[in-house]
Amino acid sequence: MSSADVRQAWMRFRDEVSARAMENKQSQEAVLALAARYRSLSGEERIVVDDMLAEQLGSEDETVRFDALALIADFEIRSTVPALRRLADWLESQAWPGAPYEWAKVNRVIRALTQTRDQE
């Protein structure tokens, strides 16, 4: 499967599970389904999806960022640290009510990923 195919399949799956979770008013359903799908990916597919997750951190859609952040934290995707730092910087300048909470969560993930790296 090409990188473009992996990206397209992941986005289609993400959109489907997100819509289903919203319909059921169970937002965590999406994260659980995405995590299960991520576990089933090959190493090469994970590299493509990891890059996508880093890109999704820059999304204007809070739900897209939430899902990406959850997977990054759960699977300790260290390659996303630069994108996490950009997101933290952006969130620091935002005035909407949820921004400080998302900023704190992003910084916890950065700390966890960088501490793990430092301990290795």
ChimeraX attribute file (.defattr): number of C-alpha atoms within 10 A of each C-alpha:
attribute: neighborCount
match mode: 1-to-1
recipient: residues
	/A:1	8
	/A:2	10
	/A:3	13
	/A:4	10
	/A:5	12
	/A:6	18
	/A:7	17
	/A:8	12
	/A:9	12
	/A:10	19
	/A:11	14
	/A:12	12
	/A:13	16
	/A:14	19
	/A:15	14
	/A:16	12
	/A:17	19
	/A:18	23
	/A:19	14
	/A:20	15
	/A:21	17
	/A:22	13
	/A:23	10
	/A:24	10
	/A:25	10
	/A:26	12
	/A:27	17
	/A:28	14
	/A:29	16
	/A:30	21
	/A:31	21
	/A:32	15
	/A:33	15
	/A:34	21
	/A:35	17
	/A:36	11
	/A:37	13
	/A:38	17
	/A:39	11
	/A:40	11
	/A:41	14
	/A:42	9
	/A:43	10
	/A:44	13
	/A:45	18
	/A:46	16
	/A:47	15
	/A:48	18
	/A:49	20
	/A:50	21
	/A:51	15
	/A:52	17
	/A:53	24
	/A:54	22
	/A:55	15
	/A:56	20
	/A:57	25
	/A:58	17
	/A:59	15
	/A:60	9
	/A:61	10
	/A:62	15
	/A:63	13
	/A:64	17
	/A:65	19
	/A:66	18
	/A:67	22
	/A:68	24
	/A:69	24
	/A:70	20
	/A:71	18
	/A:72	24
	/A:73	18
	/A:74	11
	/A:75	14
	/A:76	18
	/A:77	19
	/A:78	18
	/A:79	15
	/A:80	21
	/A:81	19
	/A:82	12
	/A:83	18
	/A:84	23
	/A:85	16
	/A:86	13
	/A:87	20
	/A:88	21
	/A:89	13
	/A:90	13
	/A:91	19
	/A:92	14
	/A:93	11
	/A:94	12
	/A:95	9
	/A:96	8
	/A:97	8
	/A:98	11
	/A:99	17
	/A:100	16
	/A:101	11
	/A:102	19
	/A:103	21
	/A:104	14
	/A:105	17
	/A:106	23
	/A:107	17
	/A:108	13
	/A:109	22
	/A:110	23
	/A:111	13
	/A:112	15
	/A:113	20
	/A:114	14
	/A:115	11
	/A:116	12
	/A:117	11
	/A:118	8
	/A:119	6
	/A:120	5
